Structures are given as structure tokens and as C-alpha cells.
Amino acid sequence: MSYRHQEYLRQIKRKRLIVFSLQLSLLISLLIIWQLCADKNIVNSFISSSPKRVIETIVTLHNNHNLYPHIWVTLYETIISFILSILIGFIGAIILWWFNTMAKVIEPYLTALNSLPKVALGPILLIWCGANVKSIIIMALLISVIIALTTIYQGFLNVDINKVKLIKSFGGTKRQILKYLIIPNSYPIILSTLKLNISMCLIGL
């Protein structure tokens, strides 16, 4: 390994360390400001709580053996809703890409559904499905599925049209275009959707 390459790798490590240090410093600073604001009654600690009260609650839940069951239930619901949202979004995006006319018909409705304040549907879901895991997962899906579907679908549409025409000129079928061009070229979008959907599912939960 040459000296220049070693120096380049050291620069990358230094940059990562600096970024991580700044991120950690920012987090600690925000927590300190939050605690100070709560202590000085600048914010209502009954509504916004405080880092100290959060830690005390975690310790209390741990001592009462209630912390880990709650964590497990949240993880379980997050994993289920995350997997379902990605599967539904991915399959839905493929269907919309495959049937172009149907996509044009449905697209305005997807936009309207995406702008709908889905959290406001919470009380209705509780009445329809009951106060159980089912209603919680449905709420998470309402928030995450539309985003996953539209994001992945737009990624499919953004694939270079000249590459699509090239495969068609060699006699490639629509299935081959999807398998060998559309999906592989959409991997970055799909990965971004995975990251986004984790937070969306947690919001829904």
C-alpha cells in the first residue's frame, strides 16, 4: 500500500471520527438544553418531560420487569409492519410499472392518500379493529405503504429510458426488462425506502 493511499485512508477515518464526534456533541448539547429548560420551567415538563424523568421511568420499568416486554412488543410490531409495507410497496410498484394505464388512473388517488392525515384515523381504527396489535400494525401500514410504493415506483420510472429501448431492440421481453434492468438499477432507491420505512413504521406504532 502506497503512502498516498495510507494517507487517504487516514483522512477518511479522521473525517468519520469528526462527524461522529460532532453528532454525539450535538445530541449531548440538546439533552442538556432540554433538561435545563425543564428545570427552569421554560418548557412544561409535564408535557415535554425531561431526560432525567425519561431515565427514571426506564429504571422504574426495569425494576418492575415491564421494560423488556414493552420493547419486545414494539420490535415485533415494527418488524411485522416493516416487512409488510416493503412487500406491499414493492409488489404494488411492480404492478403500477407493468400496467402503465392503471398507474395513470391510480396516481392521483395515491397522491391524495399520501397527503391524508393518517394519524387522525387512529380513533376510527380502534373502533373498527379494537385496541390490539392488529390496529397498531394497520396504522403503521397506512403511514408507510404509500410512501414505499410511490418512492419505489418513481425509482422504476427514473431508470434510463435509452437502456430500456436498447433491451427492447434486442428482443427483450417486459419481464426481462424488469428483472435485469429496472429492479437492479433501482437498488439505491429501494435501500433508501428501507431506511425511510423504519422511521415511518415507528411513527405509525
Backbone as JSON Lines, residues from 0, in Angstrom:
{"i":0,"aa":"M","n":[0.85,-1.19,0.0],"ca":[0.0,0.0,0.0],"c":[0.89,1.24,0.0]}
{"i":1,"aa":"S","n":[0.64,2.13,-0.92],"ca":[1.48,3.32,-1.06],"c":[1.19,4.31,0.07]}
{"i":2,"aa":"Y","n":[2.12,5.26,0.23],"ca":[1.98,6.28,1.27],"c":[0.74,7.13,1.02]}
{"i":3,"aa":"R","n":[0.51,7.48,-0.25],"ca":[-0.65,8.32,-0.58],"c":[-1.97,7.62,-0.23]}
{"i":4,"aa":"H","n":[-2.0,6.33,-0.51],"ca":[-3.23,5.57,-0.22],"c":[-3.45,5.48,1.3]}
{"i":5,"aa":"Q","n":[-2.36,5.27,2.05],"ca":[-2.48,5.22,3.51],"c":[-2.95,6.56,4.07]}
{"i":6,"aa":"E","n":[-2.42,7.63,3.51],"ca":[-2.83,8.96,3.94],"c":[-4.3,9.22,3.61]}
{"i":7,"aa":"Y","n":[-4.72,8.75,2.45],"ca":[-6.13,8.9,2.05],"c":[-7.05,8.16,3.02]}
{"i":8,"aa":"L","n":[-6.66,6.93,3.4],"ca":[-7.46,6.15,4.34],"c":[-7.5,6.82,5.72]}
{"i":9,"aa":"R","n":[-6.37,7.41,6.13],"ca":[-6.35,8.11,7.41],"c":[-7.26,9.33,7.38]}
{"i":10,"aa":"Q","n":[-7.3,10.03,6.26],"ca":[-8.18,11.19,6.13],"c":[-9.64,10.78,6.23]}
{"i":11,"aa":"I","n":[-9.98,9.64,5.62],"ca":[-11.36,9.14,5.7],"c":[-11.72,8.81,7.15]}
{"i":12,"aa":"K","n":[-10.81,8.14,7.86],"ca":[-11.06,7.78,9.26],"c":[-11.21,9.03,10.12]}
{"i":13,"aa":"R","n":[-10.33,10.03,9.87],"ca":[-10.41,11.27,10.64],"c":[-11.74,11.97,10.39]}
{"i":14,"aa":"K","n":[-12.17,11.98,9.13],"ca":[-13.44,12.64,8.79],"c":[-14.61,11.93,9.46]}
{"i":15,"aa":"R","n":[-14.6,10.6,9.46],"ca":[-15.67,9.84,10.12],"c":[-15.67,10.12,11.62]}
{"i":16,"aa":"L","n":[-14.48,10.19,12.22],"ca":[-14.37,10.46,13.64],"c":[-14.89,11.85,13.98]}
{"i":17,"aa":"I","n":[-14.56,12.82,13.13],"ca":[-15.02,14.19,13.36],"c":[-16.54,14.26,13.26]}
{"i":18,"aa":"V","n":[-17.1,13.61,12.23],"ca":[-18.56,13.62,12.05],"c":[-19.25,12.97,13.24]}
{"i":19,"aa":"F","n":[-18.72,11.82,13.68],"ca":[-19.32,11.12,14.83],"c":[-19.21,11.97,16.1]}
{"i":20,"aa":"S","n":[-18.06,12.62,16.3],"ca":[-17.88,13.46,17.49],"c":[-18.86,14.63,17.49]}
{"i":21,"aa":"L","n":[-19.05,15.24,16.32],"ca":[-19.99,16.36,16.22],"c":[-21.43,15.88,16.45]}
{"i":22,"aa":"Q","n":[-21.77,14.72,15.91],"ca":[-23.11,14.17,16.13],"c":[-23.36,13.91,17.62]}
{"i":23,"aa":"L","n":[-22.37,13.28,18.27],"ca":[-22.5,12.99,19.69],"c":[-22.58,14.27,20.52]}
{"i":24,"aa":"S","n":[-21.75,15.26,20.16],"ca":[-21.76,16.54,20.87],"c":[-23.1,17.24,20.72]}
{"i":25,"aa":"L","n":[-23.65,17.19,19.51],"ca":[-24.95,17.82,19.27],"c":[-26.03,17.15,20.1]}
{"i":26,"aa":"L","n":[-26.01,15.81,20.15],"ca":[-27.01,15.08,20.93],"c":[-26.91,15.43,22.41]}
{"i":27,"aa":"I","n":[-25.68,15.44,22.95],"ca":[-25.49,15.75,24.37],"c":[-25.93,17.19,24.67]}
{"i":28,"aa":"S","n":[-25.6,18.11,23.77],"ca":[-25.98,19.51,23.95],"c":[-27.5,19.67,23.98]}
{"i":29,"aa":"L","n":[-28.19,18.98,23.06],"ca":[-29.65,19.06,23.02],"c":[-30.26,18.5,24.31]}
{"i":30,"aa":"L","n":[-29.71,17.39,24.81],"ca":[-30.22,16.8,26.05],"c":[-30.0,17.73,27.24]}
{"i":31,"aa":"I","n":[-28.84,18.38,27.29],"ca":[-28.55,19.32,28.38],"c":[-29.5,20.51,28.32]}
{"i":32,"aa":"I","n":[-29.7,21.06,27.11],"ca":[-30.61,22.19,26.95],"c":[-32.03,21.8,27.33]}
{"i":33,"aa":"W","n":[-32.44,20.61,26.92],"ca":[-33.78,20.1,27.26],"c":[-33.95,20.01,28.78]}
{"i":34,"aa":"Q","n":[-32.94,19.45,29.46],"ca":[-33.02,19.31,30.92],"c":[-33.04,20.67,31.61]}
{"i":35,"aa":"L","n":[-32.2,21.59,31.14],"ca":[-32.17,22.92,31.73],"c":[-33.49,23.65,31.55]}
{"i":36,"aa":"C","n":[-34.06,23.53,30.36],"ca":[-35.36,24.17,30.1],"c":[-36.45,23.59,31.0]}
{"i":37,"aa":"A","n":[-36.39,22.29,31.26],"ca":[-37.36,21.66,32.15],"c":[-37.15,22.1,33.59]}
{"i":38,"aa":"D","n":[-35.89,22.19,34.03],"ca":[-35.59,22.62,35.4],"c":[-35.99,24.06,35.65]}
{"i":39,"aa":"K","n":[-35.81,24.92,34.64],"ca":[-36.13,26.35,34.79],"c":[-37.58,26.66,34.43]}
{"i":40,"aa":"N","n":[-38.37,25.61,34.15],"ca":[-39.79,25.77,33.78],"c":[-39.98,26.6,32.51]}
{"i":41,"aa":"I","n":[-38.98,26.58,31.67],"ca":[-39.12,27.26,30.37],"c":[-40.07,26.45,29.49]}
{"i":42,"aa":"V","n":[-40.01,25.14,29.62],"ca":[-40.98,24.26,28.95],"c":[-41.73,23.5,30.03]}
{"i":43,"aa":"N","n":[-42.94,23.09,29.71],"ca":[-43.76,22.34,30.64],"c":[-43.27,20.89,30.68]}
{"i":44,"aa":"S","n":[-42.6,20.51,31.76],"ca":[-42.04,19.16,31.84],"c":[-43.11,18.09,31.94]}
{"i":45,"aa":"F","n":[-44.34,18.49,32.33],"ca":[-45.44,17.51,32.35],"c":[-45.79,17.05,30.95]}
{"i":46,"aa":"I","n":[-45.67,17.97,29.99],"ca":[-46.0,17.66,28.59],"c":[-44.78,17.14,27.84]}
{"i":47,"aa":"S","n":[-43.65,17.86,27.96],"ca":[-42.46,17.51,27.19],"c":[-41.49,16.61,27.95]}
{"i":48,"aa":"S","n":[-41.77,16.34,29.24],"ca":[-40.91,15.51,30.08],"c":[-39.51,16.12,30.15]}
{"i":49,"aa":"S","n":[-38.53,15.29,30.51],"ca":[-37.14,15.73,30.57],"c":[-36.25,14.49,30.53]}
{"i":50,"aa":"P","n":[-34.98,14.64,30.15],"ca":[-34.09,13.47,30.12],"c":[-34.02,12.74,31.46]}
{"i":51,"aa":"K","n":[-34.02,13.5,32.55],"ca":[-33.95,12.9,33.87],"c":[-35.17,12.03,34.15]}
{"i":52,"aa":"R","n":[-36.35,12.54,33.81],"ca":[-37.58,11.78,34.04],"c":[-37.66,10.57,33.12]}
{"i":53,"aa":"V","n":[-37.13,10.7,31.91],"ca":[-37.11,9.56,30.99],"c":[-36.25,8.44,31.57]}
{"i":54,"aa":"I","n":[-35.07,8.79,32.08],"ca":[-34.17,7.79,32.67],"c":[-34.83,7.15,33.89]}
{"i":55,"aa":"E","n":[-35.47,7.97,34.72],"ca":[-36.14,7.45,35.91],"c":[-37.25,6.48,35.53]}
{"i":56,"aa":"T","n":[-37.98,6.79,34.47],"ca":[-39.05,5.9,34.01],"c":[-38.49,4.59,33.5]}
{"i":57,"aa":"I","n":[-37.38,4.67,32.75],"ca":[-36.74,3.44,32.24],"c":[-36.28,2.56,33.4]}
{"i":58,"aa":"V","n":[-35.68,3.18,34.43],"ca":[-35.22,2.42,35.59],"c":[-36.4,1.79,36.32]}
{"i":59,"aa":"T","n":[-37.49,2.54,36.45],"ca":[-38.67,2.01,37.13],"c":[-39.26,0.84,36.37]}
{"i":60,"aa":"L","n":[-39.37,0.98,35.06],"ca":[-39.89,-0.13,34.24],"c":[-38.99,-1.35,34.33]}
{"i":61,"aa":"H","n":[-37.69,-1.11,34.38],"ca":[-36.75,-2.23,34.5],"c":[-36.93,-2.94,35.85]}
{"i":62,"aa":"N","n":[-37.04,-2.16,36.9],"ca":[-37.2,-2.75,38.23],"c":[-38.52,-3.5,38.38]}
{"i":63,"aa":"N","n":[-39.54,-3.02,37.66],"ca":[-40.85,-3.68,37.71],"c":[-40.99,-4.8,36.67]}
{"i":64,"aa":"H","n":[-39.91,-5.06,35.94],"ca":[-39.9,-6.11,34.91],"c":[-40.92,-5.85,33.8]}
{"i":65,"aa":"N","n":[-41.14,-4.57,33.5],"ca":[-42.07,-4.2,32.42],"c":[-41.37,-3.63,31.19]}
{"i":66,"aa":"L","n":[-40.09,-3.32,31.32],"ca":[-39.38,-2.64,30.23],"c":[-39.21,-3.55,29.01]}
{"i":67,"aa":"Y","n":[-38.68,-4.73,29.24],"ca":[-38.31,-5.59,28.11],"c":[-39.52,-6.18,27.38]}
{"i":68,"aa":"P","n":[-40.6,-6.53,28.09],"ca":[-41.81,-6.94,27.34],"c":[-42.33,-5.84,26.41]}
{"i":69,"aa":"H","n":[-42.28,-4.58,26.88],"ca":[-42.72,-3.47,26.03],"c":[-41.8,-3.31,24.82]}
{"i":70,"aa":"I","n":[-40.5,-3.44,25.06],"ca":[-39.53,-3.33,23.95],"c":[-39.77,-4.44,22.94]}
{"i":71,"aa":"W","n":[-40.0,-5.65,23.43],"ca":[-40.22,-6.78,22.53],"c":[-41.48,-6.58,21.69]}
{"i":72,"aa":"V","n":[-42.57,-6.13,22.31],"ca":[-43.81,-5.91,21.58],"c":[-43.61,-4.85,20.5]}
{"i":73,"aa":"T","n":[-42.91,-3.76,20.85],"ca":[-42.64,-2.7,19.87],"c":[-41.79,-3.21,18.72]}
{"i":74,"aa":"L","n":[-40.74,-3.99,19.04],"ca":[-39.89,-4.56,17.99],"c":[-40.69,-5.51,17.1]}
{"i":75,"aa":"Y","n":[-41.5,-6.33,17.71],"ca":[-42.32,-7.29,16.96],"c":[-43.25,-6.56,15.99]}
{"i":76,"aa":"E","n":[-43.95,-5.55,16.5],"ca":[-44.88,-4.78,15.65],"c":[-44.13,-4.02,14.56]}
{"i":77,"aa":"T","n":[-42.95,-3.49,14.89],"ca":[-42.16,-2.76,13.9],"c":[-41.69,-3.68,12.79]}
{"i":78,"aa":"I","n":[-41.18,-4.87,13.15],"ca":[-40.68,-5.82,12.15],"c":[-41.81,-6.28,11.23]}
{"i":79,"aa":"I","n":[-42.96,-6.62,11.82],"ca":[-44.1,-7.09,11.02],"c":[-44.57,-6.0,10.06]}
{"i":80,"aa":"S","n":[-44.78,-4.79,10.57],"ca":[-45.27,-3.7,9.73],"c":[-44.23,-3.31,8.69]}
{"i":81,"aa":"F","n":[-42.94,-3.35,9.06],"ca":[-41.87,-3.0,8.12],"c":[-41.82,-4.0,6.95]}
{"i":82,"aa":"I","n":[-41.85,-5.29,7.27],"ca":[-41.8,-6.32,6.22],"c":[-43.03,-6.22,5.31]}
{"i":83,"aa":"L","n":[-44.2,-6.06,5.92],"ca":[-45.43,-5.97,5.12],"c":[-45.43,-4.73,4.24]}
{"i":84,"aa":"S","n":[-44.98,-3.6,4.78],"ca":[-45.0,-2.36,4.0],"c":[-44.06,-2.44,2.8]}
{"i":85,"aa":"I","n":[-42.88,-3.04,3.01],"ca":[-41.93,-3.17,1.9],"c":[-42.46,-4.13,0.85]}
{"i":86,"aa":"L","n":[-43.01,-5.26,1.28],"ca":[-43.55,-6.23,0.32],"c":[-44.7,-5.64,-0.48]}
{"i":87,"aa":"I","n":[-45.64,-5.0,0.23],"ca":[-46.79,-4.4,-0.46],"c":[-46.33,-3.28,-1.38]}
{"i":88,"aa":"G","n":[-45.42,-2.42,-0.88],"ca":[-44.94,-1.31,-1.7],"c":[-44.18,-1.79,-2.93]}
{"i":89,"aa":"F","n":[-43.32,-2.81,-2.75],"ca":[-42.53,-3.32,-3.86],"c":[-43.42,-3.99,-4.91]}
{"i":90,"aa":"I","n":[-44.32,-4.85,-4.46],"ca":[-45.22,-5.53,-5.4],"c":[-46.14,-4.53,-6.07]}
{"i":91,"aa":"G","n":[-46.64,-3.56,-5.29],"ca":[-47.51,-2.53,-5.88],"c":[-46.78,-1.7,-6.92]}
{"i":92,"aa":"A","n":[-45.51,-1.37,-6.67],"ca":[-44.72,-0.6,-7.63],"c":[-44.51,-1.39,-8.92]}
{"i":93,"aa":"I","n":[-44.28,-2.69,-8.8],"ca":[-44.12,-3.54,-9.99],"c":[-45.41,-3.56,-10.8]}
{"i":94,"aa":"I","n":[-46.55,-3.68,-10.1],"ca":[-47.85,-3.71,-10.8],"c":[-48.09,-2.4,-11.53]}
{"i":95,"aa":"L","n":[-47.8,-1.27,-10.85],"ca":[-48.01,0.03,-11.49],"c":[-47.09,0.2,-12.69]}
{"i":96,"aa":"W","n":[-45.82,-0.26,-12.57],"ca":[-44.9,-0.14,-13.69],"c":[-45.34,-1.03,-14.85]}
{"i":97,"aa":"W","n":[-45.84,-2.2,-14.53],"ca":[-46.24,-3.15,-15.57],"c":[-47.47,-2.67,-16.32]}
{"i":98,"aa":"F","n":[-48.44,-2.14,-15.57],"ca":[-49.7,-1.68,-16.19],"c":[-49.7,-0.15,-16.16]}
{"i":99,"aa":"N","n":[-49.17,0.44,-17.2],"ca":[-48.97,1.88,-17.26],"c":[-50.28,2.66,-17.19]}
{"i":100,"aa":"T","n":[-51.3,2.15,-17.89],"ca":[-52.59,2.85,-17.9],"c":[-53.2,2.88,-16.51]}
{"i":101,"aa":"M","n":[-53.15,1.75,-15.81],"ca":[-53.68,1.68,-14.46],"c":[-52.92,2.63,-13.53]}
{"i":102,"aa":"A","n":[-51.61,2.75,-13.75],"ca":[-50.8,3.65,-12.93],"c":[-51.25,5.1,-13.09]}
{"i":103,"aa":"K","n":[-51.55,5.49,-14.33],"ca":[-52.0,6.87,-14.57],"c":[-53.36,7.13,-13.93]}
{"i":104,"aa":"V","n":[-54.21,6.1,-13.88],"ca":[-55.53,6.24,-13.26],"c":[-55.39,6.36,-11.74]}
{"i":105,"aa":"I","n":[-54.52,5.55,-11.15],"ca":[-54.42,5.46,-9.69],"c":[-53.54,6.55,-9.09]}
{"i":106,"aa":"E","n":[-52.62,7.09,-9.88],"ca":[-51.62,8.02,-9.35],"c":[-52.22,9.21,-8.59]}
{"i":107,"aa":"P","n":[-53.28,9.88,-9.09],"ca":[-53.85,11.0,-8.3],"c":[-54.4,10.54,-6.95]}
{"i":108,"aa":"Y","n":[-54.95,9.34,-6.91],"ca":[-55.51,8.83,-5.65],"c":[-54.39,8.5,-4.66]}
{"i":109,"aa":"L","n":[-53.26,8.01,-5.18],"ca":[-52.11,7.75,-4.3],"c":[-51.59,9.05,-3.69]}
{"i":110,"aa":"T","n":[-51.57,10.1,-4.51],"ca":[-51.14,11.41,-4.01],"c":[-52.08,11.92,-2.94]}
{"i":111,"aa":"A","n":[-53.38,11.73,-3.17],"ca":[-54.37,12.17,-2.18],"c":[-54.24,11.36,-0.88]}
{"i":112,"aa":"L","n":[-54.04,10.06,-1.01],"ca":[-53.89,9.21,0.19],"c":[-52.63,9.57,0.96]}
{"i":113,"aa":"N","n":[-51.58,9.91,0.23],"ca":[-50.31,10.26,0.87],"c":[-50.43,11.55,1.67]}
{"i":114,"aa":"S","n":[-51.26,12.47,1.2],"ca":[-51.43,13.75,1.9],"c":[-52.47,13.67,3.02]}
{"i":115,"aa":"L","n":[-53.19,12.56,3.1],"ca":[-54.21,12.39,4.13],"c":[-53.56,12.3,5.51]}
{"i":116,"aa":"P","n":[-54.06,13.03,6.5],"ca":[-53.5,12.91,7.87],"c":[-53.9,11.58,8.5]}
{"i":117,"aa":"K","n":[-53.09,10.57,8.27],"ca":[-53.47,9.2,8.64],"c":[-53.56,8.99,10.14]}
{"i":118,"aa":"V","n":[-52.78,9.77,10.9],"ca":[-52.84,9.63,12.36],"c":[-54.24,9.96,12.87]}
{"i":119,"aa":"A","n":[-54.95,10.83,12.13],"ca":[-56.31,11.18,12.54],"c":[-57.27,9.99,12.41]}
{"i":120,"aa":"L","n":[-56.87,8.97,11.68],"ca":[-57.7,7.78,11.52],"c":[-57.57,6.82,12.71]}
{"i":121,"aa":"G","n":[-56.65,7.14,13.63],"ca":[-56.42,6.27,14.78],"c":[-57.67,5.89,15.55]}
{"i":122,"aa":"P","n":[-58.49,6.87,15.96],"ca":[-59.72,6.52,16.69],"c":[-60.67,5.62,15.89]}
{"i":123,"aa":"I","n":[-60.73,5.86,14.57],"ca":[-61.61,5.03,13.73],"c":[-61.08,3.6,13.68]}
{"i":124,"aa":"L","n":[-59.75,3.45,13.57],"ca":[-59.16,2.1,13.55],"c":[-59.41,1.37,14.87]}
{"i":125,"aa":"L","n":[-59.36,2.11,15.97],"ca":[-59.63,1.48,17.26],"c":[-61.06,0.94,17.33]}
{"i":126,"aa":"I","n":[-62.0,1.67,16.7],"ca":[-63.39,1.21,16.69],"c":[-63.55,0.02,15.75]}
{"i":127,"aa":"W","n":[-62.91,0.09,14.58],"ca":[-63.04,-0.99,13.59],"c":[-62.32,-2.26,14.04]}
{"i":128,"aa":"C","n":[-61.09,-2.13,14.49],"ca":[-60.24,-3.29,14.75],"c":[-60.04,-3.6,16.23]}
{"i":129,"aa":"G","n":[-60.39,-2.64,17.1],"ca":[-60.17,-2.84,18.52],"c":[-58.79,-2.35,18.94]}
{"i":130,"aa":"A","n":[-58.62,-2.21,20.25],"ca":[-57.34,-1.74,20.8],"c":[-56.4,-2.94,20.95]}
{"i":131,"aa":"N","n":[-55.81,-3.33,19.83],"ca":[-54.95,-4.52,19.83],"c":[-53.81,-4.34,18.85]}
{"i":132,"aa":"V","n":[-53.01,-5.38,18.68],"ca":[-51.85,-5.34,17.78],"c":[-52.28,-5.1,16.34]}
{"i":133,"aa":"K","n":[-53.42,-5.65,15.97],"ca":[-53.91,-5.53,14.6],"c":[-54.09,-4.07,14.2]}
{"i":134,"aa":"S","n":[-54.75,-3.3,15.04],"ca":[-54.99,-1.88,14.71],"c":[-53.69,-1.09,14.67]}
{"i":135,"aa":"I","n":[-52.73,-1.45,15.53],"ca":[-51.44,-0.76,15.55],"c":[-50.67,-1.01,14.25]}
{"i":136,"aa":"I","n":[-50.64,-2.27,13.8],"ca":[-49.94,-2.62,12.57],"c":[-50.61,-1.96,11.37]}
{"i":137,"aa":"I","n":[-51.94,-1.93,11.36],"ca":[-52.65,-1.28,10.25],"c":[-52.31,0.2,10.19]}
{"i":138,"aa":"M","n":[-52.24,0.86,11.35],"ca":[-51.86,2.27,11.37],"c":[-50.46,2.48,10.8]}
{"i":139,"aa":"A","n":[-49.53,1.61,11.2],"ca":[-48.17,1.71,10.67],"c":[-48.14,1.5,9.16]}
{"i":140,"aa":"L","n":[-48.96,0.57,8.67],"ca":[-49.01,0.31,7.23],"c":[-49.62,1.49,6.48]}
{"i":141,"aa":"L","n":[-50.64,2.12,7.07],"ca":[-51.25,3.28,6.41],"c":[-50.24,4.4,6.19]}
{"i":142,"aa":"I","n":[-49.33,4.54,7.14],"ca":[-48.34,5.61,7.03],"c":[-47.19,5.24,6.1]}
{"i":143,"aa":"S","n":[-46.8,3.97,6.1],"ca":[-45.57,3.58,5.39],"c":[-45.78,3.02,3.99]}
{"i":144,"aa":"V","n":[-46.91,2.35,3.75],"ca":[-47.08,1.65,2.47],"c":[-47.1,2.61,1.29]}
{"i":145,"aa":"I","n":[-47.88,3.68,1.39],"ca":[-48.0,4.62,0.27],"c":[-46.65,5.24,-0.06]}
{"i":146,"aa":"I","n":[-45.89,5.58,0.99],"ca":[-44.56,6.16,0.77],"c":[-43.65,5.16,0.07]}
{"i":147,"aa":"A","n":[-43.67,3.91,0.54],"ca":[-42.83,2.88,-0.07],"c":[-43.22,2.65,-1.53]}
{"i":148,"aa":"L","n":[-44.51,2.55,-1.76],"ca":[-44.99,2.28,-3.12],"c":[-44.61,3.4,-4.09]}
{"i":149,"aa":"T","n":[-44.91,4.64,-3.71],"ca":[-44.65,5.76,-4.61],"c":[-43.14,5.98,-4.82]}
{"i":150,"aa":"T","n":[-42.35,5.8,-3.76],"ca":[-40.9,6.01,-3.89],"c":[-40.27,4.96,-4.81]}
{"i":151,"aa":"I","n":[-40.62,3.7,-4.59],"ca":[-40.06,2.63,-5.44],"c":[-40.55,2.77,-6.87]}
{"i":152,"aa":"Y","n":[-41.81,3.12,-7.03],"ca":[-42.36,3.29,-8.39],"c":[-41.65,4.41,-9.14]}
{"i":153,"aa":"Q","n":[-41.41,5.52,-8.45],"ca":[-40.67,6.62,-9.09],"c":[-39.26,6.21,-9.43]}
{"i":154,"aa":"G","n":[-38.65,5.35,-8.59],"ca":[-37.34,4.83,-8.91],"c":[-37.36,3.99,-10.17]}
{"i":155,"aa":"F","n":[-38.42,3.19,-10.36],"ca":[-38.56,2.41,-11.59],"c":[-38.66,3.33,-12.8]}
{"i":156,"aa":"L","n":[-39.43,4.41,-12.66],"ca":[-39.64,5.32,-13.79],"c":[-38.38,6.1,-14.15]}
{"i":157,"aa":"N","n":[-37.5,6.28,-13.17],"ca":[-36.29,7.08,-13.41],"c":[-35.15,6.3,-14.04]}
{"i":158,"aa":"V","n":[-35.36,5.01,-14.28],"ca":[-34.34,4.22,-14.98],"c":[-34.19,4.76,-16.4]}
{"i":159,"aa":"D","n":[-32.95,4.82,-16.88],"ca":[-32.64,5.39,-18.19],"c":[-33.5,4.73,-19.28]}
{"i":160,"aa":"I","n":[-34.32,5.54,-19.95],"ca":[-35.23,5.02,-20.97],"c":[-34.46,4.48,-22.17]}
{"i":161,"aa":"N","n":[-33.25,5.01,-22.41],"ca":[-32.45,4.51,-23.54],"c":[-32.0,3.07,-23.31]}
{"i":162,"aa":"K","n":[-31.75,2.71,-22.06],"ca":[-31.4,1.32,-21.75],"c":[-32.6,0.4,-21.97]}
{"i":163,"aa":"V","n":[-33.77,0.9,-21.64],"ca":[-35.0,0.11,-21.87],"c":[-35.18,-0.13,-23.37]}
{"i":164,"aa":"K","n":[-34.99,0.93,-24.16],"ca":[-35.13,0.79,-25.62],"c":[-34.08,-0.15,-26.19]}
{"i":165,"aa":"L","n":[-32.88,-0.12,-25.59],"ca":[-31.82,-1.0,-26.07],"c":[-32.19,-2.47,-25.87]}
{"i":166,"aa":"I","n":[-32.7,-2.79,-24.69],"ca":[-33.11,-4.18,-24.44],"c":[-34.26,-4.58,-25.36]}
{"i":167,"aa":"K","n":[-35.19,-3.65,-25.58],"ca":[-36.3,-3.95,-26.49],"c":[-35.81,-4.2,-27.91]}
{"i":168,"aa":"S","n":[-34.78,-3.45,-28.32],"ca":[-34.26,-3.61,-29.67],"c":[-33.61,-4.97,-29.87]}
{"i":169,"aa":"F","n":[-33.15,-5.59,-28.77],"ca":[-32.57,-6.93,-28.85],"c":[-33.62,-8.02,-28.62]}
{"i":170,"aa":"G","n":[-34.88,-7.61,-28.59],"ca":[-35.96,-8.58,-28.42],"c":[-36.27,-8.95,-26.99]}
{"i":171,"aa":"G","n":[-35.82,-8.15,-26.05],"ca":[-36.08,-8.43,-24.64],"c":[-37.54,-8.25,-24.28]}
{"i":172,"aa":"T","n":[-38.06,-9.12,-23.46],"ca":[-39.46,-9.04,-23.03],"c":[-39.58,-8.07,-21.85]}
{"i":173,"aa":"K","n":[-40.82,-7.75,-21.52],"ca":[-41.07,-6.83,-20.4],"c":[-40.59,-7.43,-19.1]}
{"i":174,"aa":"R","n":[-40.74,-8.74,-18.96],"ca":[-40.28,-9.41,-17.75],"c":[-38.75,-9.34,-17.64]}
{"i":175,"aa":"Q","n":[-38.06,-9.48,-18.74],"ca":[-36.6,-9.39,-18.73],"c":[-36.13,-7.98,-18.42]}
{"i":176,"aa":"I","n":[-36.86,-6.99,-18.96],"ca":[-36.52,-5.6,-18.67],"c":[-36.66,-5.32,-17.17]}
{"i":177,"aa":"L","n":[-37.74,-5.84,-16.59],"ca":[-37.97,-5.65,-15.16],"c":[-36.89,-6.34,-14.33]}
{"i":178,"aa":"K","n":[-36.57,-7.59,-14.69],"ca":[-35.65,-8.41,-13.9],"c":[-34.2,-7.96,-14.03]}
{"i":179,"aa":"Y","n":[-33.78,-7.63,-15.25],"ca":[-32.36,-7.37,-15.49],"c":[-32.0,-5.87,-15.55]}
{"i":180,"aa":"L","n":[-33.01,-5.0,-15.62],"ca":[-32.71,-3.58,-15.74],"c":[-33.4,-2.74,-14.66]}
{"i":181,"aa":"I","n":[-34.72,-2.82,-14.6],"ca":[-35.47,-1.92,-13.72],"c":[-35.13,-2.16,-12.25]}
{"i":182,"aa":"I","n":[-35.27,-3.4,-11.8],"ca":[-35.03,-3.68,-10.38],"c":[-33.56,-3.49,-10.0]}
{"i":183,"aa":"P","n":[-32.58,-4.03,-10.76],"ca":[-31.17,-3.79,-10.36],"c":[-30.78,-2.32,-10.33]}
{"i":184,"aa":"N","n":[-31.3,-1.53,-11.27],"ca":[-30.97,-0.11,-11.3],"c":[-31.69,0.7,-10.23]}
{"i":185,"aa":"S","n":[-32.67,0.08,-9.58],"ca":[-33.44,0.76,-8.53],"c":[-32.99,0.38,-7.13]}
{"i":186,"aa":"Y","n":[-31.89,-0.37,-7.01],"ca":[-31.42,-0.8,-5.7],"c":[-31.17,0.38,-4.75]}
{"i":187,"aa":"P","n":[-30.53,1.48,-5.21],"ca":[-30.33,2.61,-4.28],"c":[-31.64,3.19,-3.75]}
{"i":188,"aa":"I","n":[-32.64,3.3,-4.64],"ca":[-33.95,3.81,-4.21],"c":[-34.6,2.85,-3.24]}
{"i":189,"aa":"I","n":[-34.51,1.55,-3.51],"ca":[-35.11,0.55,-2.62],"c":[-34.45,0.59,-1.24]}
{"i":190,"aa":"L","n":[-33.13,0.73,-1.21],"ca":[-32.41,0.81,0.06],"c":[-32.81,2.07,0.83]}
{"i":191,"aa":"S","n":[-32.95,3.19,0.12],"ca":[-33.4,4.43,0.77],"c":[-34.8,4.27,1.33]}
{"i":192,"aa":"T","n":[-35.65,3.55,0.59],"ca":[-37.01,3.3,1.06],"c":[-37.01,2.44,2.32]}
{"i":193,"aa":"L","n":[-36.1,1.47,2.39],"ca":[-35.99,0.64,3.59],"c":[-35.66,1.51,4.81]}
{"i":194,"aa":"K","n":[-34.7,2.41,4.65],"ca":[-34.32,3.29,5.75],"c":[-35.48,4.19,6.16]}
{"i":195,"aa":"L","n":[-36.17,4.74,5.17],"ca":[-37.28,5.65,5.45],"c":[-38.43,4.93,6.13]}
{"i":196,"aa":"N","n":[-38.7,3.7,5.69],"ca":[-39.86,2.99,6.2],"c":[-39.71,2.56,7.66]}
{"i":197,"aa":"I","n":[-38.48,2.37,8.11],"ca":[-38.28,2.06,9.53],"c":[-38.85,3.18,10.39]}
{"i":198,"aa":"S","n":[-38.5,4.41,10.05],"ca":[-39.0,5.56,10.84],"c":[-40.49,5.73,10.66]}
{"i":199,"aa":"M","n":[-41.01,5.49,9.44],"ca":[-42.44,5.63,9.21],"c":[-43.24,4.6,10.02]}
{"i":200,"aa":"C","n":[-42.72,3.38,10.08],"ca":[-43.39,2.35,10.86],"c":[-43.4,2.69,12.35]}
{"i":201,"aa":"L","n":[-42.29,3.23,12.85],"ca":[-42.24,3.63,14.25],"c":[-43.22,4.75,14.54]}
{"i":202,"aa":"I","n":[-43.35,5.69,13.61],"ca":[-44.33,6.78,13.77],"c":[-45.74,6.2,13.84]}
{"i":203,"aa":"G","n":[-46.03,5.25,12.94],"ca":[-47.34,4.62,12.95],"c":[-47.6,3.86,14.24]}
{"i":204,"aa":"L","n":[-46.59,3.17,14.74],"ca":[-46.75,2.43,16.0],"c":[-46.97,3.37,17.17]}
